[in-house]
Each structure stands twice: as C-alpha cells, then as structure tokens.
C-alpha cells in the first residue's frame, strides 16, 4: 500500500518516518524538504490509498482543494489540524476523514520530527463524511489510540486542553519577563509552566484566530475555577485535583 504525506514538519515528518519504519511505501510532498521519496509535485500522490495532509491550518483548505484534481474517489484523505470544524464545511470527491493527533513538542520542522512520536498518544477522528477502517488501522499501527467525536466537541475540548494553556503560558511569560529578579529566580516550575510559549508561531496564531470563541469561553471557565479555589477549602480542593490528575496518568 502506498501512503502520501503532504507537509513534512514535526507532525508530517514523524508520520513519514514512522510509516517508513513500518515498511510502507511512502511519498512525501514538501516545498522545504528534499531527500529520498520527497517531492514537490502533488502528482506523486495519484495512486496513494491514504494521504495525510499535515500543513499549517491556514494552508490546509487550499491543499484539500488541490487534491481534488489528483486523487481518485477511493482514496482516503485525513488532515491533522488542531481544529476540525473549519475543514468539514465542504464534502470532497475523495473519502475525507478529518483527524487530529494529540502529540507534538514545542519544536517545529522536519529536523525535530522522529519515529515514535505517536506512541501512547490519543488521535481524534471526526468522521462527518464516514469512517475509514484503513485510517484507524494505520493510526493504531503508529501507536496511537483513536477517539471518535464531532468537530464541534473537538474544537471545544481542544480549547480547554491545548489552545487556552498555550495562551496562558505565553501570558505568564509576558507578565514576568520584565522583572529581572523573577527571571533570575526562575527554575523548573516556571520553565514547565511556560514551555508552550515556545510553540510554532504560525500554528499558535492560527489557533488563536480560528478558535477564539471557544478559547474565550475556556478562559471564563478558568477564571471561575480560580475564584472557586481561592474562596474556601483550598487544601481540600487541591488534594482532589491532585488525585484526579494522578488517576488520568497525564
């Protein structure tokens, strides 16, 4: 089976390397990378049974449009965008199954990609146009656990666990950066709290602009949680939070 990967950044590059390790025939399409089985022409995808689109969110719709001129109706296509509702507005002539691997690092680019990135990770699928056993099987082979939901529920949840935390990390660093003593004192706790401030700027900008309503709602919920924590029974509440977090194996 031949599988294509469009966009060879951190996510696309890791999928590409994993699939090669799994002995699949893999072709990559990239404007910035070169090497064995990596091309710049979409036509190399024409006989692929499965194609992953791993571009920046602001470029994804144009690529999905372009693939309509390349792929047969039997091909399965899945994007990996961290937002799902915006890619489901249009039905495609190929079998489009939007998805989102919940994996990554604060680094970007093919040079930071690696096989094994998805082991133990969750991989969300929003099959509004139909499911694909082929995609699910490949996701499992990459070591991830498929989760099925709707685009709307995905985007709401992503705001809570990914987009809002990234924004908060950036805000924490911005708040502290001009206090020389604070920065001099900063150690592992501050480093861990602000790691997400190192996120890919293009990706971060897309998240904030394209999921702003859900992020604002999440921030209001966070504000309420902070208020609840500081009102009374703080020790009791943080012990409960600690217990719940431990049970989630995060």
C-alpha positions, -999 to +999 in steps of 0.1 A: +000+000+000+012+035-009+007+063+016+013+100+010+022+127+035+018+164+025+038+187+047+069+174+065+071+195+096+071+180+131+038+160+127+041+152+090+078+143+093+071+120+122+043+102+103+066+099+073+094+084+094+071+061+113+055+047+081+089+041+065+099+022+097+066+001+093+078-008+058+050+011+039+057+026+005+057+063+015+060+095-006+062+130+009+053+163-007+072+193+007+083+227-006+110+230+021+125+195+023+143+173-001+155+137+000+146+102-009+109+098-016+102+135-011+088+156-039+073+190-047+047+178-071+012+166-059+010+142-088+031+116-069+000+111-047-023+100-075-020+063-067-019+066-029-046+048-010-042+071+020-029+107+022-022+127+054-023+165+049+000+179+076+003+215+065-003+247+085-041+253+092-041+284+070-029+264+040-049+232+045-081+241+027-062+251-004-043+217-004-075+198+001-089+216-029-058+208-050-060+171-041-095+170-057-077+173-091-052+145-082-068+117-062-095+091-072-127+088-053-114+057-035-085+075-018-088+083+019-075+117+030-070+129+065-058+163+077-041+167+111-052+202+120-058+211+157-092+225+147-118+203+129-150+223+122-134+246+096-123+216+074-158+200+074-177+227+056-173+210+022-178+174+011-149+162-010-149+138-040-124+116-022-131+100+012-122+127+036-118+118+073-107+148+094-084+139+123-061+154+149-032+135+166-028+148+202+010+147+201+039+170+195+066+191+211+074+228+214+097+224+185+089+225+148+102+213+115+113+180+099+146+182+117+128+178+150+104+150+138+110+114+149+095+080+147+076+070+178+061+105+184+026+090+185+031+060+208+006+062+236-010+094+222-047+100+216-057+106+179-091+122+175-112+114+144-143+134+134-159+112+107-186+135+095-184+121+059-180+085+070-154+064+088-123+046+074-110+013+089-079+019+069-072+052+087-080+037+121-057+007+115-028+030+104-033+052+135-032+021+157+000+009+140+015+043+147+009+035+184-020+060+190-055+054+204-083+066+181-111+087+197-143+094+178-162+127+183-178+156+164-159+186+150-177+210+174-170+189+205-134+185+194-128+222+190-144+230+224-122+204+241-090+215+222-095+250+235-096+237+271-066+214+270-044+228+243-052+263+229-060+280+262-030+265+280-007+277+252-022+312+255-018+312+293+018+300+290+025+329+268+007+353+291+026+340+321+060+346+304+049+380+291+038+390+327+072+380+343+097+389+316+104+424+327+111+415+363+148+408+363+148+392+397+119+369+388+136+357+356+169+352+376+150+331+402+130+312+376+137+274+376+120+242+366+085+252+377+085+284+356+102+265+327+075+238+327+046+263+330+059+284+300+071+255+277+041+260+255+051+296+249+077+281+226+050+267+202+053+272+165+042+308+160+023+301+128+004+273+144-002+294+175-016+323+155-039+300+136-052+285+169-060+319+185-076+334+154-096+304+143-108+292+177-112+325+195-148+319+207-140+286+224-108+300+239-127+329+254-153+306+269-125+284+283-108+315+299-140+324+316-143+289+330-107+292+341-114+325+358-144+309+377-122+279+387-096+303+401-123+321+420-137+289+434-103+277+445-094+309+464-128+312+482-127+283+506-114+248+513-084+253+492-064+224+506-094+200+502-098+211+466-062+208+455-059+174+471-090+164+450-074+179+419-041+161+425-059+128+430-079+132+398-048+142+378-029+112+390-057+088+380-056+102+345-019+092+341-011+126+325 
